[in-house]
Amino acid sequence: MLNIDKFSFKCPCCQGSQYRTSVFDSSIRNPAGAKCIFCKSDMVMFKRVEQQIRSIHTHQN
Ligand SMILES: [Zn+2]
C-alpha cells in the first residue's frame, strides 16, 4: 500500500487541496486514487520537502 502521508496533493483544475482517495480511482498516473472533492479531477501528487518527511518519520517513532 502506498504511504500517501509522504505526499501532498493539489488539484490542477481548481487548485484545491481537499481530496478523497479510493482504490477504485487509482491508476498509473494517480496511484493513490486521490480525487478533488470539488471538481472530481485527479489530484496531482508531489513529494513533500525533505524536512517535512523527516519530521513525520520522527513522529511515527
Ligand atoms: Zn478541483
N, CA, C, O and the ligand as a Tripos MOL2 file, in Angstrom:
@<TRIPOS>MOLECULE
protein
  245   243    62     0     0
PROTEIN
NO_CHARGES

@<TRIPOS>ATOM
      1 N           0.8500   -1.2030    0.0000 N.3       1 MET1
      2 CA          0.0000    0.0000    0.0000 C.3       1 MET1
      3 C           0.8810    1.2460    0.0000 C.2       1 MET1
      4 O           1.8410    1.3540    0.7620 O.2       1 MET1
      5 N           0.5340    2.1550   -0.8520 N.am      2 LEU2
      6 CA          1.2920    3.4020   -0.9570 C.3       2 LEU2
      7 C           1.0830    4.2640    0.2900 C.2       2 LEU2
      8 O          -0.0460    4.4760    0.7330 O.2       2 LEU2
      9 N           2.1760    4.7470    0.8360 N.am      3 ASN3
     10 CA          2.0710    5.6300    2.0060 C.3       3 ASN3
     11 C           1.8910    7.0700    1.5510 C.2       3 ASN3
     12 O           2.8710    7.7690    1.2930 O.2       3 ASN3
     13 N           0.6620    7.5090    1.4520 N.am      4 ILE4
     14 CA          0.3880    8.8400    0.9110 C.3       4 ILE4
     15 C           0.6770    9.9420    1.9100 C.2       4 ILE4
     16 O           0.6060   11.1240    1.5730 O.2       4 ILE4
     17 N           1.0070    9.5610    3.1490 N.am      5 ASP5
     18 CA          1.3630   10.5780    4.1370 C.3       5 ASP5
     19 C           2.6210   11.3410    3.7340 C.2       5 ASP5
     20 O           2.8630   12.4560    4.1950 O.2       5 ASP5
     21 N           3.4280   10.7110    2.8520 N.am      6 LYS6
     22 CA          4.6710   11.3450    2.4420 C.3       6 LYS6
     23 C           4.4740   12.2530    1.2380 C.2       6 LYS6
     24 O           5.4340   12.8230    0.7200 O.2       6 LYS6
     25 N           3.2330   12.3880    0.7960 N.am      7 PHE7
     26 CA          2.9690   13.1730   -0.3930 C.3       7 PHE7
     27 C           1.9270   14.2440   -0.1170 C.2       7 PHE7
     28 O           1.1120   14.1360    0.8000 O.2       7 PHE7
     29 N           1.9830   15.2760   -0.9390 N.am      8 SER8
     30 CA          0.9480   16.2890   -0.9090 C.3       8 SER8
     31 C           0.1810   16.2230   -2.2200 C.2       8 SER8
     32 O           0.6980   15.7480   -3.2310 O.2       8 SER8
     33 N          -1.0410   16.6970   -2.1920 N.am      9 PHE9
     34 CA         -1.8620   16.6710   -3.3920 C.3       9 PHE9
     35 C          -2.3910   18.0550   -3.6940 C.2       9 PHE9
     36 O          -2.6760   18.8460   -2.7950 O.2       9 PHE9
     37 N          -2.5170   18.3290   -4.9890 N.am     10 LYS10
     38 CA         -3.0950   19.5860   -5.4090 C.3      10 LYS10
     39 C          -3.9170   19.3500   -6.6600 C.2      10 LYS10
     40 O          -3.5050   18.6160   -7.5580 O.2      10 LYS10
     41 N          -5.0830   19.9780   -6.7120 N.am     11 CYS11
     42 CA         -5.9230   19.8360   -7.8830 C.3      11 CYS11
     43 C          -5.4230   20.7480   -8.9940 C.2      11 CYS11
     44 O          -5.2840   21.9520   -8.7810 O.2      11 CYS11
     45 N          -5.1470   20.1970  -10.1880 N.am     12 PRO12
     46 CA         -4.6610   21.0150  -11.2940 C.3      12 PRO12
     47 C          -5.7590   21.8700  -11.9060 C.2      12 PRO12
     48 O          -5.4860   22.7860  -12.6820 O.2      12 PRO12
     49 N          -7.0010   21.5660  -11.5540 N.am     13 CYS13
     50 CA         -8.1440   22.2430  -12.1660 C.3      13 CYS13
     51 C          -8.5750   23.4580  -11.3440 C.2      13 CYS13
     52 O          -8.6900   24.5610  -11.8780 O.2      13 CYS13
     53 N          -8.8160   23.2530  -10.0380 N.am     14 CYS14
     54 CA         -9.3060   24.3490   -9.2060 C.3      14 CYS14
     55 C          -8.2950   24.7530   -8.1410 C.2      14 CYS14
     56 O          -8.5920   25.6020   -7.3000 O.2      14 CYS14
     57 N          -7.1020   24.1580   -8.1630 N.am     15 GLN15
     58 CA         -6.0230   24.4700   -7.2260 C.3      15 GLN15
     59 C          -6.3850   24.1140   -5.7870 C.2      15 GLN15
     60 O          -5.7370   24.5710   -4.8460 O.2      15 GLN15
     61 N          -7.4120   23.3060   -5.6260 N.am     16 GLY16
     62 CA         -7.8150   22.9130   -4.2860 C.3      16 GLY16
     63 C          -6.8830   21.8650   -3.7030 C.2      16 GLY16
     64 O          -6.1440   21.2050   -4.4330 O.2      16 GLY16
     65 N          -6.9170   21.7170   -2.4110 N.am     17 SER17
     66 CA         -6.1010   20.6990   -1.7470 C.3      17 SER17
     67 C          -6.9740   19.7070   -0.9760 C.2      17 SER17
     68 O          -6.4660   18.8550   -0.2470 O.2      17 SER17
     69 N          -8.2790   19.8280   -1.1450 N.am     18 GLN18
     70 CA         -9.1930   18.8900   -0.5000 C.3      18 GLN18
     71 C          -9.4420   17.7220   -1.4450 C.2      18 GLN18
     72 O          -9.8090   17.9190   -2.6030 O.2      18 GLN18
     73 N          -9.2420   16.5150   -0.9500 N.am     19 TYR19
     74 CA         -9.4020   15.3650   -1.8090 C.3      19 TYR19
     75 C          -9.8570   14.1610   -0.9960 C.2      19 TYR19
     76 O          -9.7910   14.1430    0.2330 O.2      19 TYR19
     77 N         -10.3170   13.1620   -1.7290 N.am     20 ARG20
     78 CA        -10.5710   11.8770   -1.0880 C.3      20 ARG20
     79 C          -9.8550   10.8190   -1.9110 C.2      20 ARG20
     80 O          -9.5540   11.0350   -3.0850 O.2      20 ARG20
     81 N          -9.5850    9.6850   -1.2980 N.am     21 THR21
     82 CA         -8.9000    8.6230   -2.0100 C.3      21 THR21
     83 C          -9.7990    7.4010   -2.1050 C.2      21 THR21
     84 O         -10.5770    7.1050   -1.1980 O.2      21 THR21
     85 N          -9.6770    6.7050   -3.2160 N.am     22 SER22
     86 CA        -10.4310    5.4750   -3.4260 C.3      22 SER22
     87 C          -9.5990    4.5220   -4.2550 C.2      22 SER22
     88 O          -8.9800    4.9270   -5.2390 O.2      22 SER22
     89 N          -9.5790    3.2670   -3.8700 N.am     23 VAL23
     90 CA         -8.8270    2.2790   -4.6410 C.3      23 VAL23
     91 C          -9.4020    2.1320   -6.0460 C.2      23 VAL23
     92 O          -8.6920    1.7500   -6.9770 O.2      23 VAL23
     93 N         -10.6860    2.4360   -6.1940 N.am     24 PHE24
     94 CA        -11.3350    2.3070   -7.4980 C.3      24 PHE24
     95 C         -10.8930    3.4000   -8.4630 C.2      24 PHE24
     96 O         -11.0410    3.2600   -9.6760 O.2      24 PHE24
     97 N         -10.3530    4.4800   -7.9260 N.am     25 ASP25
     98 CA         -9.8860    5.5850   -8.7590 C.3      25 ASP25
     99 C          -8.3860    5.5330   -9.0170 C.2      25 ASP25
    100 O          -7.8500    6.3820   -9.7300 O.2      25 ASP25
    101 N          -7.7060    4.5490   -8.4460 N.am     26 SER26
    102 CA         -6.2610    4.5110   -8.5930 C.3      26 SER26
    103 C          -5.8700    4.1130  -10.0100 C.2      26 SER26
    104 O          -6.5580    3.3290  -10.6650 O.2      26 SER26
    105 N          -4.7590    4.6640  -10.4680 N.am     27 SER27
    106 CA         -4.2530    4.3820  -11.8050 C.3      27 SER27
    107 C          -2.7430    4.5930  -11.7880 C.2      27 SER27
    108 O          -2.1690    4.9440  -10.7570 O.2      27 SER27
    109 N          -2.1100    4.3790  -12.9250 N.am     28 ILE28
    110 CA         -0.6690    4.5980  -13.0090 C.3      28 ILE28
    111 C          -0.3370    6.0490  -12.6880 C.2      28 ILE28
    112 O           0.6020    6.3360  -11.9450 O.2      28 ILE28
    113 N          -1.1080    6.9440  -13.2480 N.am     29 ARG29
    114 CA         -0.8610    8.3610  -13.0350 C.3      29 ARG29
    115 C          -1.2720    8.8050  -11.6380 C.2      29 ARG29
    116 O          -0.7330    9.7690  -11.0930 O.2      29 ARG29
    117 N          -2.2240    8.0950  -11.0740 N.am     30 ASN30
    118 CA         -2.7910    8.5090   -9.7950 C.3      30 ASN30
    119 C          -2.8830    7.2890   -8.8700 C.2      30 ASN30
    120 O          -3.9740    6.8090   -8.5640 O.2      30 ASN30
    121 N          -1.7170    6.7990   -8.4300 N.am     31 PRO31
    122 CA         -1.6710    5.5270   -7.6920 C.3      31 PRO31
    123 C          -2.4260    5.5590   -6.3740 C.2      31 PRO31
    124 O          -2.8760    4.5220   -5.8870 O.2      31 PRO31
    125 N          -2.5660    6.7360   -5.8010 N.am     32 ALA32
    126 CA         -3.2850    6.8350   -4.5260 C.3      32 ALA32
    127 C          -4.7930    6.9210   -4.7420 C.2      32 ALA32
    128 O          -5.5610    6.8070   -3.7870 O.2      32 ALA32
    129 N          -5.2230    7.1200   -5.9790 N.am     33 GLY33
    130 CA         -6.6460    7.2520   -6.2570 C.3      33 GLY33
    131 C          -7.2350    8.5030   -5.6510 C.2      33 GLY33
    132 O          -8.3880    8.5050   -5.2210 O.2      33 GLY33
    133 N          -6.4460    9.5800   -5.6100 N.am     34 ALA34
    134 CA         -6.8910   10.8290   -4.9900 C.3      34 ALA34
    135 C          -7.6830   11.6630   -5.9870 C.2      34 ALA34
    136 O          -7.2230   11.9330   -7.0960 O.2      34 ALA34
    137 N          -8.8850   12.0680   -5.5700 N.am     35 LYS35
    138 CA         -9.7300   12.9020   -6.4300 C.3      35 LYS35
    139 C         -10.1320   14.1590   -5.6810 C.2      35 LYS35
    140 O         -10.4000   14.1270   -4.4800 O.2      35 LYS35
    141 N         -10.1710   15.2700   -6.4110 N.am     36 CYS36
    142 CA        -10.6300   16.5360   -5.8430 C.3      36 CYS36
    143 C         -12.0960   16.3940   -5.4180 C.2      36 CYS36
    144 O         -12.9110   15.8650   -6.1730 O.2      36 CYS36
    145 N         -12.4300   16.8630   -4.2170 N.am     37 ILE37
    146 CA        -13.8180   16.7400   -3.7550 C.3      37 ILE37
    147 C         -14.7170   17.7830   -4.4040 C.2      37 ILE37
    148 O         -15.9410   17.6750   -4.3390 O.2      37 ILE37
    149 N         -14.1170   18.7960   -5.0300 N.am     38 PHE38
    150 CA        -14.9050   19.8630   -5.6260 C.3      38 PHE38
    151 C         -15.2460   19.5830   -7.0770 C.2      38 PHE38
    152 O         -16.4090   19.6670   -7.4730 O.2      38 PHE38
    153 N         -14.2200   19.2460   -7.8840 N.am     39 CYS39
    154 CA        -14.4560   19.0900   -9.3140 C.3      39 CYS39
    155 C         -14.1620   17.6720   -9.8050 C.2      39 CYS39
    156 O         -14.2440   17.3940  -11.0010 O.2      39 CYS39
    157 N         -13.8170   16.7760   -8.8690 N.am     40 LYS40
    158 CA        -13.6210   15.3620   -9.1820 C.3      40 LYS40
    159 C         -12.4720   15.0950  -10.1430 C.2      40 LYS40
    160 O         -12.4100   14.0320  -10.7620 O.2      40 LYS40
    161 N         -11.5650   16.0530  -10.2680 N.am     41 SER41
    162 CA        -10.3920   15.8170  -11.0960 C.3      41 SER41
    163 C          -9.3730   14.9740  -10.3390 C.2      41 SER41
    164 O          -9.3610   14.9560   -9.1080 O.2      41 SER41
    165 N          -8.5210   14.2790  -11.0820 N.am     42 ASP42
    166 CA         -7.4200   13.5730  -10.4410 C.3      42 ASP42
    167 C          -6.4720   14.5810   -9.8150 C.2      42 ASP42
    168 O          -6.0940   15.5710  -10.4430 O.2      42 ASP42
    169 N          -6.0950   14.3210   -8.5840 N.am     43 MET43
    170 CA         -5.1620   15.2160   -7.9210 C.3      43 MET43
    171 C          -3.7480   14.9640   -8.4400 C.2      43 MET43
    172 O          -3.4070   13.8440   -8.8220 O.2      43 MET43
    173 N          -2.9310   16.0170   -8.4500 N.am     44 VAL44
    174 CA         -1.5260   15.8790   -8.7920 C.3      44 VAL44
    175 C          -0.7580   15.6280   -7.5030 C.2      44 VAL44
    176 O          -0.8750   16.3750   -6.5310 O.2      44 VAL44
    177 N           0.0270   14.5640   -7.5180 N.am     45 MET45
    178 CA          0.7620   14.1730   -6.3240 C.3      45 MET45
    179 C           2.2110   14.6220   -6.4230 C.2      45 MET45
    180 O           2.8430   14.4690   -7.4680 O.2      45 MET45
    181 N           2.7230   15.1640   -5.3610 N.am     46 PHE46
    182 CA          4.1450   15.5050   -5.3390 C.3      46 PHE46
    183 C           4.6970   15.2440   -3.9470 C.2      46 PHE46
    184 O           3.9870   15.3500   -2.9470 O.2      46 PHE46
    185 N           5.9660   14.9040   -3.9050 N.am     47 LYS47
    186 CA          6.6090   14.6090   -2.6270 C.3      47 LYS47
    187 C           6.7460   15.8740   -1.7930 C.2      47 LYS47
    188 O           7.0430   16.9530   -2.3060 O.2      47 LYS47
    189 N           6.5270   15.7170   -0.5230 N.am     48 ARG48
    190 CA          6.7860   16.8220    0.3900 C.3      48 ARG48
    191 C           8.2850   17.0330    0.5130 C.2      48 ARG48
    192 O           9.0760   16.1440    0.1980 O.2      48 ARG48
    193 N           8.6630   18.2060    0.9700 N.am     49 VAL49
    194 CA         10.0890   18.5050    1.1070 C.3      49 VAL49
    195 C          10.6980   17.6120    2.1890 C.2      49 VAL49
    196 O          10.0210   17.1130    3.0880 O.2      49 VAL49
    197 N          11.9990   17.4450    2.0500 N.am     50 GLU50
    198 CA         12.7400   16.5030    2.8920 C.3      50 GLU50
    199 C          12.5060   16.7470    4.3850 C.2      50 GLU50
    200 O          12.3530   15.8010    5.1580 O.2      50 GLU50
    201 N          12.4810   17.9740    4.7680 N.am     51 GLN51
    202 CA         12.3800   18.3040    6.1900 C.3      51 GLN51
    203 C          11.0570   17.8040    6.7710 C.2      51 GLN51
    204 O          11.0170   17.3060    7.8970 O.2      51 GLN51
    205 N           9.9800   17.9360    6.0050 N.am     52 GLN52
    206 CA          8.6770   17.5030    6.4890 C.3      52 GLN52
    207 C           8.6120   15.9870    6.5910 C.2      52 GLN52
    208 O           8.0150   15.4510    7.5250 O.2      52 GLN52
    209 N           9.2260   15.2870    5.6290 N.am     53 ILE53
    210 CA          9.2520   13.8300    5.6610 C.3      53 ILE53
    211 C           9.9760   13.3600    6.9180 C.2      53 ILE53
    212 O           9.5390   12.4300    7.5960 O.2      53 ILE53
    213 N          11.0820   14.0190    7.2120 N.am     54 ARG54
    214 CA         11.8710   13.6310    8.3690 C.3      54 ARG54
    215 C          11.0790   13.8370    9.6690 C.2      54 ARG54
    216 O          11.1330   13.0040   10.5730 O.2      54 ARG54
    217 N          10.3550   14.9380    9.7520 N.am     55 SER55
    218 CA          9.5940   15.2230   10.9670 C.3      55 SER55
    219 C           8.4620   14.2210   11.1440 C.2      55 SER55
    220 O           8.1520   13.8260   12.2670 O.2      55 SER55
    221 N           7.8400   13.8060   10.0370 N.am     56 ILE56
    222 CA          6.7740   12.8030   10.1150 C.3      56 ILE56
    223 C           7.3610   11.4710   10.5890 C.2      56 ILE56
    224 O           6.7800   10.7780   11.4240 O.2      56 ILE56
    225 N           8.5330   11.1310   10.0310 N.am     57 HIS57
    226 CA          9.1850    9.8790   10.4110 C.3      57 HIS57
    227 C           9.4960    9.8770   11.9060 C.2      57 HIS57
    228 O           9.2890    8.8710   12.5860 O.2      57 HIS57
    229 N           9.9890   10.9910   12.4100 N.am     58 THR58
    230 CA         10.3080   11.1060   13.8320 C.3      58 THR58
    231 C           9.0500   10.9500   14.6750 C.2      58 THR58
    232 O           9.0520   10.3150   15.7290 O.2      58 THR58
    233 N           7.9740   11.5550   14.1700 N.am     59 HIS59
    234 CA          6.7040   11.5000   14.8940 C.3      59 HIS59
    235 C           6.1930   10.0700   15.0070 C.2      59 HIS59
    236 O           5.6260    9.6870   16.0300 O.2      59 HIS59
    237 N           6.3950    9.2840   13.9550 N.am     60 GLN60
    238 CA          5.9040    7.9060   13.9600 C.3      60 GLN60
    239 C           6.6850    7.0390   14.9270 C.2      60 GLN60
    240 O           6.1600    6.0510   15.4420 O.2      60 GLN60
    241 N           7.9440    7.4020   15.1790 N.am     61 ASN61
    242 CA          8.7330    6.6320   16.1240 C.3      61 ASN61
    243 C           8.5270    7.1390   17.5430 C.2      61 ASN61
    244 O           9.1180    6.6050   18.4810 O.2      61 ASN61
    245 ZN        -10.5980   20.5690   -8.2240 Zn       62 ZN62
@<TRIPOS>BOND
     1     1     2 1
     2     2     3 1
     3     3     4 2
     4     3     5 am
     5     5     6 1
     6     6     7 1
     7     7     8 2
     8     7     9 am
     9     9    10 1
    10    10    11 1
    11    11    12 2
    12    11    13 am
    13    13    14 1
    14    14    15 1
    15    15    16 2
    16    15    17 am
    17    17    18 1
    18    18    19 1
    19    19    20 2
    20    19    21 am
    21    21    22 1
    22    22    23 1
    23    23    24 2
    24    23    25 am
    25    25    26 1
    26    26    27 1
    27    27    28 2
    28    27    29 am
    29    29    30 1
    30    30    31 1
    31    31    32 2
    32    31    33 am
    33    33    34 1
    34    34    35 1
    35    35    36 2
    36    35    37 am
    37    37    38 1
    38    38    39 1
    39    39    40 2
    40    39    41 am
    41    41    42 1
    42    42    43 1
    43    43    44 2
    44    43    45 am
    45    45    46 1
    46    46    47 1
    47    47    48 2
    48    47    49 am
    49    49    50 1
    50    50    51 1
    51    51    52 2
    52    51    53 am
    53    53    54 1
    54    54    55 1
    55    55    56 2
    56    55    57 am
    57    57    58 1
    58    58    59 1
    59    59    60 2
    60    59    61 am
    61    61    62 1
    62    62    63 1
    63    63    64 2
    64    63    65 am
    65    65    66 1
    66    66    67 1
    67    67    68 2
    68    67    69 am
    69    69    70 1
    70    70    71 1
    71    71    72 2
    72    71    73 am
    73    73    74 1
    74    74    75 1
    75    75    76 2
    76    75    77 am
    77    77    78 1
    78    78    79 1
    79    79    80 2
    80    79    81 am
    81    81    82 1
    82    82    83 1
    83    83    84 2
    84    83    85 am
    85    85    86 1
    86    86    87 1
    87    87    88 2
    88    87    89 am
    89    89    90 1
    90    90    91 1
    91    91    92 2
    92    91    93 am
    93    93    94 1
    94    94    95 1
    95    95    96 2
    96    95    97 am
    97    97    98 1
    98    98    99 1
    99    99   100 2
   100    99   101 am
   101   101   102 1
   102   102   103 1
   103   103   104 2
   104   103   105 am
   105   105   106 1
   106   106   107 1
   107   107   108 2
   108   107   109 am
   109   109   110 1
   110   110   111 1
   111   111   112 2
   112   111   113 am
   113   113   114 1
   114   114   115 1
   115   115   116 2
   116   115   117 am
   117   117   118 1
   118   118   119 1
   119   119   120 2
   120   119   121 am
   121   121   122 1
   122   122   123 1
   123   123   124 2
   124   123   125 am
   125   125   126 1
   126   126   127 1
   127   127   128 2
   128   127   129 am
   129   129   130 1
   130   130   131 1
   131   131   132 2
   132   131   133 am
   133   133   134 1
   134   134   135 1
   135   135   136 2
   136   135   137 am
   137   137   138 1
   138   138   139 1
   139   139   140 2
   140   139   141 am
   141   141   142 1
   142   142   143 1
   143   143   144 2
   144   143   145 am
   145   145   146 1
   146   146   147 1
   147   147   148 2
   148   147   149 am
   149   149   150 1
   150   150   151 1
   151   151   152 2
   152   151   153 am
   153   153   154 1
   154   154   155 1
   155   155   156 2
   156   155   157 am
   157   157   158 1
   158   158   159 1
   159   159   160 2
   160   159   161 am
   161   161   162 1
   162   162   163 1
   163   163   164 2
   164   163   165 am
   165   165   166 1
   166   166   167 1
   167   167   168 2
   168   167   169 am
   169   169   170 1
   170   170   171 1
   171   171   172 2
   172   171   173 am
   173   173   174 1
   174   174   175 1
   175   175   176 2
   176   175   177 am
   177   177   178 1
   178   178   179 1
   179   179   180 2
   180   179   181 am
   181   181   182 1
   182   182   183 1
   183   183   184 2
   184   183   185 am
   185   185   186 1
   186   186   187 1
   187   187   188 2
   188   187   189 am
   189   189   190 1
   190   190   191 1
   191   191   192 2
   192   191   193 am
   193   193   194 1
   194   194   195 1
   195   195   196 2
   196   195   197 am
   197   197   198 1
   198   198   199 1
   199   199   200 2
   200   199   201 am
   201   201   202 1
   202   202   203 1
   203   203   204 2
   204   203   205 am
   205   205   206 1
   206   206   207 1
   207   207   208 2
   208   207   209 am
   209   209   210 1
   210   210   211 1
   211   211   212 2
   212   211   213 am
   213   213   214 1
   214   214   215 1
   215   215   216 2
   216   215   217 am
   217   217   218 1
   218   218   219 1
   219   219   220 2
   220   219   221 am
   221   221   222 1
   222   222   223 1
   223   223   224 2
   224   223   225 am
   225   225   226 1
   226   226   227 1
   227   227   228 2
   228   227   229 am
   229   229   230 1
   230   230   231 1
   231   231   232 2
   232   231   233 am
   233   233   234 1
   234   234   235 1
   235   235   236 2
   236   235   237 am
   237   237   238 1
   238   238   239 1
   239   239   240 2
   240   239   241 am
   241   241   242 1
   242   242   243 1
   243   243   244 2
@<TRIPOS>SUBSTRUCTURE
     1 MET1         2 RESIDUE 1 A MET
     2 LEU2         6 RESIDUE 1 A LEU
     3 ASN3        10 RESIDUE 1 A ASN
     4 ILE4        14 RESIDUE 1 A ILE
     5 ASP5        18 RESIDUE 1 A ASP
     6 LYS6        22 RESIDUE 1 A LYS
     7 PHE7        26 RESIDUE 1 A PHE
     8 SER8        30 RESIDUE 1 A SER
     9 PHE9        34 RESIDUE 1 A PHE
    10 LYS10       38 RESIDUE 1 A LYS
    11 CYS11       42 RESIDUE 1 A CYS
    12 PRO12       46 RESIDUE 1 A PRO
    13 CYS13       50 RESIDUE 1 A CYS
    14 CYS14       54 RESIDUE 1 A CYS
    15 GLN15       58 RESIDUE 1 A GLN
    16 GLY16       62 RESIDUE 1 A GLY
    17 SER17       66 RESIDUE 1 A SER
    18 GLN18       70 RESIDUE 1 A GLN
    19 TYR19       74 RESIDUE 1 A TYR
    20 ARG20       78 RESIDUE 1 A ARG
    21 THR21       82 RESIDUE 1 A THR
    22 SER22       86 RESIDUE 1 A SER
    23 VAL23       90 RESIDUE 1 A VAL
    24 PHE24       94 RESIDUE 1 A PHE
    25 ASP25       98 RESIDUE 1 A ASP
    26 SER26      102 RESIDUE 1 A SER
    27 SER27      106 RESIDUE 1 A SER
    28 ILE28      110 RESIDUE 1 A ILE
    29 ARG29      114 RESIDUE 1 A ARG
    30 ASN30      118 RESIDUE 1 A ASN
    31 PRO31      122 RESIDUE 1 A PRO
    32 ALA32      126 RESIDUE 1 A ALA
    33 GLY33      130 RESIDUE 1 A GLY
    34 ALA34      134 RESIDUE 1 A ALA
    35 LYS35      138 RESIDUE 1 A LYS
    36 CYS36      142 RESIDUE 1 A CYS
    37 ILE37      146 RESIDUE 1 A ILE
    38 PHE38      150 RESIDUE 1 A PHE
    39 CYS39      154 RESIDUE 1 A CYS
    40 LYS40      158 RESIDUE 1 A LYS
    41 SER41      162 RESIDUE 1 A SER
    42 ASP42      166 RESIDUE 1 A ASP
    43 MET43      170 RESIDUE 1 A MET
    44 VAL44      174 RESIDUE 1 A VAL
    45 MET45      178 RESIDUE 1 A MET
    46 PHE46      182 RESIDUE 1 A PHE
    47 LYS47      186 RESIDUE 1 A LYS
    48 ARG48      190 RESIDUE 1 A ARG
    49 VAL49      194 RESIDUE 1 A VAL
    50 GLU50      198 RESIDUE 1 A GLU
    51 GLN51      202 RESIDUE 1 A GLN
    52 GLN52      206 RESIDUE 1 A GLN
    53 ILE53      210 RESIDUE 1 A ILE
    54 ARG54      214 RESIDUE 1 A ARG
    55 SER55      218 RESIDUE 1 A SER
    56 ILE56      222 RESIDUE 1 A ILE
    57 HIS57      226 RESIDUE 1 A HIS
    58 THR58      230 RESIDUE 1 A THR
    59 HIS59      234 RESIDUE 1 A HIS
    60 GLN60      238 RESIDUE 1 A GLN
    61 ASN61      242 RESIDUE 1 A ASN
    62 ZN62       245 GROUP 0 **** ****
